[in-house]
Amino acid sequence: MSQVYPERGLHEIIDRAQLILTSWQAFVEEHPETQLHPDLLSISDQVTDLMAAFYLEASEIAINHSPVSGLATDMKMVKKNRMI
């Protein structure tokens, strides 16, 4: 089994996850058509929650393995009026 280097590239993963998550929220979840369809909105909320969980997990790994991790510690995301 190969050795895992969790700190390599985590800043890129965190940045990309944040970019995709905020894009998803802005262009899909908040789209008027999504808002009109409860089933789509429910699925969209689940997608957002999973992406946010991925972002937060990557951030935790970065914090625990990298002494300097501005992206992980300074980034704030808001989902429907609550802090993630």
Secondary structure as UniProt FT lines:
FT   TURN            6..9
FT   HELIX           10..24
FT   HELIX           25..29
FT   HELIX           32..36
FT   HELIX           38..65
FT   HELIX           70..74
FT   STRAND          78..79
FT   TURN            80..81
FT   STRAND          82..83
//
